[in-house]
Amino acid sequence: MASLVATVVDGYNTIWDLRDRRVENWLFMGSPLSTLAICLSYVMLVKVWGPAYMKNRPAFQFRRTLVIYNAIQVIFSTWLFYEIAMSGWANSYSYRCQPVDYTDNPLAIRMVYACWWYYFSKFTEFFDTIFFVLRKKDEHVSLLHVVHHGIMPMSVWFGVRFTPGGHSTFFGLLNTFVHIVMYFYYMVAAMGPQYQKFIWWKKYLTAFQMVQFIAIVVHAFQLLFIDCNYPKAFVWWIGCHGVLFFCLFSDFYKRSYKNAKSRIAAATNGLKANGHSNGYSNGSTSNGHSNGHTTNGHANGHSNGHANGKTHEKNGHSNGHSNGYTNGALHSKNE
C-alpha cells in the first residue's frame, strides 16, 4: 500500500514539475482545488440550493439586468477574441502545428494573460445559469447547460497552468468568437418580445456552435498524425472535449428543433384530418352537439354553407353562416 501511495505521489510531482512557472502566483493558479471547489459549488447552487430557495418564491424579472449583463459579455468576448488573435493566431501561429512558447517574449506573455482571462471568463458565465434559476426557467438548466459550464473552468485551468499558448488556444479563439454572437443573441432576446423578429436565426446559432466543435476536434487530432512539439496529452484533452460537447449540442439540436418540427407537422396533420371529418359530419342534425367547440361550429358553418349551397342554391351561403353560428351557440348552451 505504501509503495502505491509513493508511486501516485511521484507521478503527481512529475506532472506538477511540468507546470508553467510564469503563472505561479496568479489568482487560482497555485492549486486545482480552488477551481474544483468553485465548480462543485456552482453545480450545487443551480441544481439544489437555488431551486430550493426559489420553490415558494415568485420568479425574478431581470430584463434590464440581463441586457446589461449580455452586453458586457459581448464586449468581454470581443476583447478576448482580439487578444488571442493578436497574441498569435493573427500573427505568427501555425494552424497545423504550434508549440507553446515558454519564454518571456512579449507576445508569449500577452498570450499567457489572454489565456488566464479566458479561464476567468468561464466563471462569469456561471451567471447564465444563476439567472435561469432566479427566473425559474428550470427547463433551461439542462444536463448540457450544467455540464458545459460546470467543467469548463476546470478544463481551462489545466491549459493555463501547463500550456498557456500554442496549439490548444485555437479552442479559445473559436469559442470567444462564438460567444460574441451568442451573447448578442441573448442581449436582443432580453430586450423584449418586440425584438424577437430580429433573432429568427436561433437554431442556426446552435448549428454554429456544433461547427465550432467539429473544427476544434479536427484541429486538435491532426497532431496525432504529424510530428509536433506539443504535449499529446493536451491533444487528447482538447479533442475529447470537442467530441463531448458536439454530442451534447447535437442531442439538444435534435430535441429542440427536429422533434419540435415533427410535433408541429403531426399537429397540423391532425387539424387537417379533424377539419375534413368535421366537414362530413356536419351533414347530420347532431353536428352542433357533437363538435364540442364553438369555433368548430363557426368553421363548420362555412363548410355547411358550401354543402348547402350545392343542395339549395338559393339559401346555401346564408344557411352556411346561420348553421355555423347556430351549431356553435347550441354547443355553448349544452356546456
C-alpha positions in Angstrom: 0.0 0.0 0.0 2.8 2.4 0.9 4.5 1.7 -2.4 1.3 2.5 -4.3 0.9 5.8 -2.5 4.5 6.6 -3.2 4.0 5.8 -6.9 1.0 8.2 -7.0 2.9 10.9 -5.2 5.9 10.6 -7.5 3.6 10.7 -10.5 1.9 13.8 -9.3 5.2 15.5 -8.6 6.5 14.6 -12.1 3.4 16.1 -13.7 3.5 19.2 -11.4 7.1 19.8 -12.4 5.9 20.4 -15.9 3.8 23.4 -14.9 4.4 26.9 -16.4 6.1 28.9 -13.6 5.2 32.2 -15.2 1.7 31.9 -13.7 2.9 30.6 -10.3 1.4 33.4 -8.2 -1.6 34.2 -10.3 -5.1 34.0 -8.8 -6.3 30.4 -8.5 -3.2 29.0 -10.3 -1.5 27.6 -7.2 -3.7 24.5 -7.0 -6.6 23.0 -8.9 -8.6 22.5 -5.7 -9.9 26.1 -5.5 -11.3 25.9 -9.1 -12.7 22.4 -8.4 -14.4 23.7 -5.3 -16.0 26.6 -7.2 -17.2 24.3 -10.0 -18.8 21.9 -7.5 -20.4 24.8 -5.6 -21.8 26.0 -8.9 -23.5 22.6 -9.6 -25.0 22.5 -6.1 -26.2 26.1 -6.4 -28.0 25.7 -9.7 -29.3 22.1 -9.1 -30.1 22.0 -5.4 -29.7 25.2 -3.4 -31.1 27.7 -5.9 -34.2 25.7 -6.9 -34.9 25.0 -3.2 -34.7 28.8 -2.4 -37.0 29.7 -5.3 -39.5 26.9 -4.7 -42.1 29.1 -3.0 -41.0 32.4 -4.3 -42.1 34.3 -7.4 -39.7 34.4 -10.4 -37.5 37.5 -10.5 -37.7 39.7 -13.6 -34.2 40.8 -14.8 -34.9 42.4 -18.2 -32.6 45.4 -17.8 -30.0 43.5 -15.8 -29.9 40.8 -18.5 -29.5 43.3 -21.3 -26.6 44.9 -19.4 -25.0 41.5 -18.5 -25.2 40.2 -22.0 -23.8 43.4 -23.4 -20.8 43.2 -21.0 -20.3 39.6 -22.1 -20.3 40.6 -25.8 -17.6 43.3 -25.0 -15.6 40.9 -22.9 -15.7 38.1 -25.5 -14.7 40.6 -28.3 -11.7 41.7 -26.3 -10.7 38.1 -25.5 -11.0 37.2 -29.2 -8.9 40.1 -30.2 -6.2 39.3 -27.6 -5.9 35.7 -28.5 -5.8 36.5 -32.2 -3.2 39.3 -31.9 -1.1 37.3 -29.5 -0.6 34.6 -32.1 -3.3 33.3 -34.4 -3.4 36.6 -36.4 0.4 36.8 -36.5 2.9 34.0 -36.3 0.9 31.0 -35.2 0.7 27.9 -37.4 -2.7 26.3 -37.8 -1.0 23.0 -38.5 1.4 22.8 -35.5 2.1 25.4 -32.9 4.3 24.6 -29.9 4.0 26.6 -26.7 6.4 29.5 -26.3 7.5 29.3 -22.6 9.8 32.4 -23.0 9.3 35.9 -21.7 8.7 37.2 -25.3 6.1 40.0 -25.1 3.7 38.2 -27.5 4.1 35.0 -25.5 3.4 36.8 -22.2 0.4 38.5 -23.9 -1.0 35.1 -24.8 -0.5 33.9 -21.2 -2.6 36.8 -20.0 -5.2 36.2 -22.6 -5.4 32.5 -21.5 -5.8 33.5 -17.9 -8.6 36.0 -18.7 -10.3 33.3 -20.8 -10.2 31.0 -17.8 -11.7 33.7 -15.6 -14.5 34.3 -18.2 -15.7 30.7 -17.6 -16.6 31.8 -14.0 -18.6 34.9 -15.3 -20.6 32.5 -17.5 -22.0 30.9 -14.4 -24.4 33.8 -14.2 -26.2 32.4 -17.3 -27.5 29.6 -15.2 -27.9 31.6 -12.0 -30.3 33.9 -13.9 -32.2 30.9 -15.2 -32.7 29.6 -11.7 -33.8 33.0 -10.2 -36.2 33.5 -13.1 -37.5 29.9 -12.6 -36.6 28.9 -16.1 -35.8 25.4 -14.9 -36.2 23.8 -18.3 -33.1 25.7 -19.4 -31.0 24.3 -16.6 -30.4 21.1 -18.7 -27.7 18.5 -18.5 -26.0 20.1 -21.5 -26.0 23.5 -19.8 -24.7 22.4 -16.4 -22.1 20.0 -17.8 -20.8 22.6 -20.3 -20.5 25.4 -17.7 -19.5 23.2 -14.8 -16.4 21.5 -16.3 -15.0 24.4 -18.5 -13.2 26.3 -15.7 -11.5 23.1 -14.5 -10.6 22.2 -18.1 -9.2 25.6 -18.9 -7.3 25.7 -15.6 -5.0 22.8 -16.8 -4.4 24.7 -20.0 -3.3 27.9 -18.3 -1.3 26.0 -15.7 0.6 23.8 -18.2 0.2 25.1 -21.8 -0.8 28.8 -21.8 -0.3 29.3 -25.5 0.3 27.2 -28.6 -2.0 24.8 -30.4 -4.8 24.4 -27.9 -5.5 28.1 -27.7 -7.3 27.7 -31.0 -10.2 26.4 -28.8 -10.3 29.8 -27.1 -10.1 31.7 -30.4 -13.2 29.9 -31.8 -15.1 29.8 -28.5 -14.8 33.6 -27.9 -15.9 34.3 -31.4 -19.0 32.1 -31.0 -19.7 33.8 -27.6 -19.7 37.2 -29.3 -22.6 36.0 -31.5 -24.3 34.0 -28.7 -24.4 36.8 -26.1 -25.5 39.3 -28.7 -28.5 37.0 -29.4 -29.2 36.8 -25.6 -29.0 40.5 -25.3 -31.5 41.1 -28.1 -33.8 38.4 -26.7 -33.7 40.1 -23.3 -34.9 43.4 -24.8 -38.4 42.1 -25.1 -40.9 40.5 -27.5 -40.9 43.4 -29.9 -37.3 42.4 -30.8 -38.0 38.7 -31.4 -38.3 39.3 -35.2 -34.6 40.2 -35.3 -33.4 36.9 -33.8 -35.1 34.4 -36.1 -31.7 32.7 -36.5 -31.7 31.0 -33.1 -31.4 27.4 -34.5 -28.5 28.5 -36.7 -26.7 29.6 -33.6 -26.8 26.1 -32.2 -25.6 24.7 -35.5 -22.8 27.3 -35.4 -21.7 26.0 -32.0 -21.7 22.5 -33.4 -19.5 23.5 -36.3 -17.1 25.1 -33.8 -16.6 21.8 -32.0 -16.0 19.9 -35.3 -13.3 22.5 -36.2 -11.8 22.1 -32.7 -11.7 18.3 -33.0 -10.1 18.3 -36.4 -7.6 20.9 -35.5 -6.6 19.1 -32.3 -6.5 15.5 -33.6 -4.4 16.4 -36.6 -1.4 16.4 -34.3 -1.8 12.7 -33.8 -0.7 12.2 -37.3 2.2 14.6 -37.6 5.3 15.3 -35.6 4.8 18.4 -33.5 6.4 19.6 -30.3 3.2 19.8 -28.4 2.0 17.6 -25.5 -0.1 14.7 -26.8 -2.0 14.6 -23.5 -3.5 18.0 -24.3 -4.3 17.0 -27.8 -6.5 14.2 -26.4 -7.8 16.6 -23.7 -9.0 19.3 -26.1 -10.1 16.8 -28.8 -12.2 14.8 -26.4 -13.8 17.9 -25.0 -14.8 18.8 -28.6 -16.3 15.4 -29.1 -18.2 15.5 -25.8 -19.7 19.0 -26.5 -20.5 18.2 -30.1 -22.6 15.1 -28.9 -24.4 17.2 -26.2 -25.2 20.1 -28.6 -26.2 17.7 -31.3 -28.7 16.0 -29.0 -30.0 19.4 -27.9 -30.4 20.4 -31.5 -32.4 17.3 -32.4 -34.7 17.6 -29.3 -35.2 21.4 -29.7 -35.7 21.7 -33.4 -36.1 18.5 -35.3 -38.5 16.9 -32.8 -40.4 20.2 -32.4 -40.8 20.3 -36.2 -42.2 16.8 -36.2 -44.6 17.6 -33.5 -45.9 20.7 -35.3 -46.3 18.7 -38.5 -48.2 16.0 -36.7 -50.5 18.6 -35.0 -51.1 20.3 -38.4 -52.0 17.0 -40.0 -54.3 16.2 -37.1 -56.1 19.5 -37.5 -56.5 18.9 -41.2 -57.8 15.5 -40.6 -60.2 16.8 -38.0 -61.4 19.5 -40.2 -62.0 17.1 -43.1 -64.0 14.7 -40.9 -66.0 17.6 -39.3 -66.9 18.7 -42.8 -68.6 15.4 -43.5 -70.2 15.1 -40.1 -71.8 18.5 -40.4 -74.3 17.0 -42.7 -76.0 15.3 -39.8 -78.5 17.0 -37.5 -76.4 16.2 -34.4 -73.4 18.2 -35.7 -73.7 21.1 -33.4 -73.9 18.9 -30.3 -71.1 16.6 -31.3 -68.5 19.1 -32.4 -67.6 20.1 -28.9 -66.1 23.6 -29.7 -67.9 26.9 -30.6 -65.1 27.6 -33.0 -65.8 24.4 -34.8 -69.4 25.5 -35.1 -68.3 28.7 -36.8 -65.9 27.0 -39.1 -68.2 24.1 -39.8 -70.9 26.6 -40.6 -68.9 27.8 -43.6 -68.5 24.2 -44.6 -72.2 23.6 -44.3 -72.8 26.7 -46.3 -70.8 25.3 -49.1 -72.5 22.0 -48.9 -76.0 23.5 -48.5 -75.2 25.8 -51.5 -74.9 22.7 -53.7 -78.2 21.3 -52.4 -80.1 24.6 -52.0 -78.5 27.1 -54.3 -80.7 29.9 -53.2 -80.0 29.6 -49.4 -76.5 28.0 -49.4 -74.5 30.9 -48.3 -76.8 32.2 -45.7 -77.6 28.7 -44.4 -73.9 28.1 -44.1 -73.4 31.1 -41.8 -76.5 30.5 -39.8 -75.8 26.8 -39.4 -72.4 27.6 -38.2 -73.4 30.1 -35.6 -76.4 28.1 -34.5 -74.2 25.0 -34.0 -71.7 26.9 -32.0 -74.5 28.5 -29.9 -76.2 25.2 -29.3 -72.9 23.8 -28.1 -72.3 26.7 -25.8 -75.7 26.2 -24.2 -75.2 22.5 -23.9 -71.9 23.1 -22.0 
